Amino acid sequence: MKKVSVCYGQDTAAYCDEVIDVDDSIANDPEQLKKFLIERALEIANNDDEEHPFEPEYDFMNLRVVVARVGSKTVLNGIQVEPNYHDSGLELNTAMNQLQSIESRASCFLSAAIRCGRTEEEAKKSVDELYDFFNTHA
């Protein structure tokens, strides 16, 4: 028997709710409101305090095995247990980056689909269907 040290992880979102007074000129202009709220979000995130706590949303999604070690040797890491939508979004963004090679983009797209719990075959079928759709509905 060997002892295996394992770290499990999951991405847990945290939310902060507030009701704030905003000048009419800002509240009635979506672009100005967006700019204001981005600045406000950064202010709150950088000054997390009792008045504006970020409360965790324990939805237990994206469960994964972060790392497994036998003794001091890492034997496994990054094992997906459930769909991982956050990482798939990052990979999909890379797949759409036209500065990347087409091979890299295709690999990232397939990886994103797999992280969402889909198979490579399902991903390829979706690409074919989307290609057909865009070519007939342009």
Backbone hydrogen bonds in HBPLUS format (Angstrom, degrees):
<---DONOR---> <-ACCEPTOR-->    atom                        ^
c    i                          cat <-CA-CA->   ^        H-A-AA   ^      H-
h    n   atom  resd res      DA  || num        DHA   H-A  angle D-A-AA Bond
n    s   type  num  typ     dist DA aas  dist angle  dist       angle   num
A0005-SER N   A0069-ARG O   2.82 MM  64  5.06 151.1  1.90 151.8 155.6     1
A0069-ARG N   A0005-SER O   2.74 MM  64  5.06 157.8  1.79 148.1 156.1     2
A0007-CYS N   A0067-VAL O   2.87 MM  60  5.34 157.8  1.92 158.1 162.9     3
A0066-VAL N   A0007-CYS O   2.72 MM  59  5.37 137.3  1.90 146.1 160.0     4
A0067-VAL N   A0007-CYS O   3.34 MM  60  5.34 154.3  2.41 134.8 140.5     5
A0009-GLY N   A0064-ARG O   2.89 MM  55  5.38 166.6  1.90 153.5 155.4     6
A0064-ARG N   A0009-GLY O   2.88 MM  55  5.38 147.6  1.98 162.3 164.4     7
A0057-GLU N   A0013-ALA O   2.66 MM  44  5.40 163.1  1.68 166.0 160.2     8
A0015-TYR N   A0055-GLU O   2.85 MM  40  5.23 159.1  1.89 140.6 138.9     9
A0055-GLU N   A0015-TYR O   2.71 MM  40  5.23 153.2  1.78 157.1 147.6    10
A0026-ILE N   A0023-ASP O   2.97 MM   3  5.44 134.8  2.18 111.1 123.0    11
A0027-ALA N   A0023-ASP O   2.89 MM   4  6.13 169.9  1.90 159.7 162.9    12
A0028-ASN N   A0024-ASP O   2.93 MM   4  5.86 149.2  2.03 151.2 155.8    13
A0029-ASP N   A0026-ILE O   3.13 MM   3  5.33 162.9  2.16 110.3 115.6    14
A0032-GLN N   A0029-ASP O   3.03 MM   3  5.34 113.5  2.49 108.4 124.1    15
A0033-LEU N   A0029-ASP O   2.81 MM   4  6.00 163.1  1.84 164.0 169.8    16
A0034-LYS N   A0030-PRO O   2.86 MM   4  5.94 155.2  1.93 142.3 149.2    17
A0035-LYS N   A0031-GLU O   3.07 MM   4  6.29 164.0  2.10 146.2 149.8    18
A0036-PHE N   A0032-GLN O   2.91 MM   4  6.10 164.3  1.93 150.0 154.7    19
A0037-LEU N   A0033-LEU O   2.82 MM   4  6.00 164.8  1.84 154.2 158.1    20
A0038-ILE N   A0034-LYS O   2.95 MM   4  6.12 151.1  2.03 149.9 157.6    21
A0039-GLU N   A0035-LYS O   3.10 MM   4  6.35 164.7  2.12 150.6 154.3    22
A0040-ARG N   A0036-PHE O   2.89 MM   4  6.15 154.4  1.96 146.6 154.8    23
A0041-ALA N   A0037-LEU O   2.81 MM   4  5.92 159.1  1.86 144.9 150.3    24
A0042-LEU N   A0038-ILE O   3.06 MM   4  6.29 161.2  2.09 149.8 154.2    25
A0043-GLU N   A0039-GLU O   3.00 MM   4  6.22 154.3  2.07 144.7 152.2    26
A0044-ILE N   A0040-ARG O   2.94 MM   4  6.21 161.9  1.97 155.1 159.1    27
A0045-ALA N   A0041-ALA O   2.88 MM   4  6.03 168.4  1.89 152.9 156.7    28
A0046-ASN N   A0042-LEU O   2.96 MM   4  5.99 151.3  2.04 144.5 151.5    29
A0047-ASN N   A0044-ILE O   3.13 MM   3  5.14 146.9  2.25  99.9 109.8    30
A0052-HIS N   A0049-ASP O   3.22 MM   3  5.40 130.4  2.48 100.5 112.7    31
A0059-ASP N   A0057-GLU O   2.82 MM   2  5.73 127.8  2.09 113.4  97.1    32
A0081-VAL N   A0063-LEU O   3.02 MM  18  5.43 151.0  2.11 144.4 144.0    33
A0082-GLU N   A0063-LEU O   3.14 MM  19  5.35 146.4  2.26 154.3 148.1    34
A0065-VAL N   A0079-ILE O   2.81 MM  14  4.91 162.1  1.84 147.0 151.9    35
A0079-ILE N   A0065-VAL O   2.92 MM  14  4.91 149.4  2.01 149.4 150.5    36
A0078-GLY N   A0066-VAL O   3.00 MM  12  4.90 156.0  2.06 118.6 123.9    37
A0068-ALA N   A0076-LEU O   2.87 MM   8  5.13 152.1  1.95 150.4 144.9    38
A0075-VAL N   A0068-ALA O   2.85 MM   7  5.84 160.9  1.88 152.3 158.9    39
A0076-LEU N   A0068-ALA O   3.36 MM   8  5.13 160.0  2.41 138.8 138.5    40
A0070-VAL N   A0073-LYS O   2.89 MM   3  5.40 153.8  1.96 159.4 158.8    41
A0073-LYS N   A0070-VAL O   3.09 MM   3  5.40 155.6  2.15 131.4 129.5    42
A0084-ASN N   A0115-ARG O   2.63 MM  31  5.23 152.8  1.70 145.3 153.3    43
A0088-SER N   A0084-ASN O   3.11 MM   4  6.24 152.0  2.19 144.0 152.7    44
A0089-GLY N   A0085-TYR O   2.99 MM   4  6.11 147.9  2.10 142.3 149.6    45
A0089-GLY N   A0086-HIS O   3.12 MM   3  5.25 122.0  2.48  97.3 111.4    46
A0090-LEU N   A0086-HIS O   3.18 MM   4  6.61 151.7  2.26 147.3 154.9    47
A0091-GLU N   A0087-ASP O   2.96 MM   4  6.26 156.8  2.02 149.2 155.5    48
A0092-LEU N   A0088-SER O   2.80 MM   4  5.99 152.4  1.88 146.8 154.8    49
A0093-ASN N   A0089-GLY O   2.97 MM   4  6.15 152.1  2.05 143.2 150.3    50
A0094-THR N   A0090-LEU O   3.13 MM   4  6.44 151.4  2.21 141.9 149.0    51
A0095-ALA N   A0091-GLU O   2.88 MM   4  6.16 150.5  1.96 145.4 154.3    52
A0096-MET N   A0092-LEU O   3.12 MM   4  6.39 131.1  2.37 139.4 151.0    53
A0096-MET N   A0093-ASN O   3.20 MM   3  5.25 136.7  2.40  95.2 106.8    54
A0097-ASN N   A0094-THR O   3.03 MM   3  5.08 158.9  2.08 105.3 112.0    55
A0100-GLN N   A0097-ASN O   3.06 MM   3  5.80 166.7  2.08 122.3 126.6    56
A0105-ARG N   A0101-SER O   2.94 MM   4  6.22 160.4  1.98 153.6 159.5    57
A0106-ALA N   A0102-ILE O   2.91 MM   4  6.04 159.3  1.95 146.4 151.6    58
A0107-SER N   A0103-GLU O   2.98 MM   4  6.15 158.8  2.03 145.5 151.5    59
A0108-CYS N   A0104-SER O   2.93 MM   4  6.15 158.1  1.97 149.1 154.8    60
A0109-PHE N   A0105-ARG O   2.95 MM   4  6.17 154.4  2.01 146.7 153.8    61
A0110-LEU N   A0106-ALA O   3.00 MM   4  6.25 165.9  2.02 153.1 156.0    62
A0111-SER N   A0107-SER O   2.93 MM   4  6.10 158.8  1.98 147.4 154.0    63
A0112-ALA N   A0108-CYS O   2.87 MM   4  6.02 152.8  1.94 145.6 152.9    64
A0113-ALA N   A0109-PHE O   3.03 MM   4  6.32 158.1  2.08 150.1 155.4    65
A0114-ILE N   A0110-LEU O   2.98 MM   4  6.23 159.4  2.02 150.1 155.7    66
A0115-ARG N   A0111-SER O   2.93 MM   4  6.16 154.2  1.99 147.6 154.6    67
A0116-CYS N   A0112-ALA O   3.16 MM   4  6.44 128.6  2.44 136.7 149.6    68
A0116-CYS N   A0113-ALA O   3.05 MM   3  5.11 135.5  2.26  95.9 108.8    69
A0118-ARG N   A0113-ALA O   3.00 MM   5  5.34 157.8  2.05 148.0 143.8    70
A0117-GLY N   A0114-ILE O   2.91 MM   3  5.08 157.2  1.97 110.2 114.4    71
A0123-ALA N   A0119-THR O   3.04 MM   4  6.33 157.3  2.10 148.4 154.6    72
A0124-LYS N   A0120-GLU O   2.98 MM   4  6.23 162.9  2.01 152.0 155.9    73
A0125-LYS N   A0121-GLU O   2.97 MM   4  6.15 159.5  2.01 149.7 155.3    74
A0126-SER N   A0122-GLU O   2.97 MM   4  6.17 155.9  2.03 146.5 152.9    75
A0127-VAL N   A0123-ALA O   3.03 MM   4  6.34 153.9  2.10 148.5 155.4    76
A0128-ASP N   A0124-LYS O   3.03 MM   4  6.34 160.9  2.07 150.3 154.8    77
A0129-GLU N   A0125-LYS O   2.94 MM   4  6.22 161.9  1.98 152.0 156.8    78
A0130-LEU N   A0126-SER O   2.84 MM   4  6.02 161.6  1.88 151.9 157.2    79
A0131-TYR N   A0127-VAL O   2.84 MM   4  5.97 158.8  1.89 150.9 157.1    80
A0132-ASP N   A0128-ASP O   2.98 MM   4  6.22 163.8  2.00 149.9 153.8    81
A0133-PHE N   A0129-GLU O   2.90 MM   4  6.11 159.0  1.94 146.6 153.0    82
A0134-PHE N   A0130-LEU O   2.85 MM   4  6.05 173.4  1.85 158.6 159.3    83
A0135-ASN N   A0131-TYR O   3.02 MM   4  6.16 148.9  2.11 146.0 154.7    84
A0136-THR N   A0132-ASP O   3.06 MM   4  6.22 131.1  2.31 142.5 154.3    85
A0136-THR N   A0133-PHE O   3.14 MM   3  5.29 137.7  2.33 100.3 111.9    86
A0137-HIS N   A0133-PHE O   2.88 MM   4  5.89 132.0  2.11 151.5 164.5    87
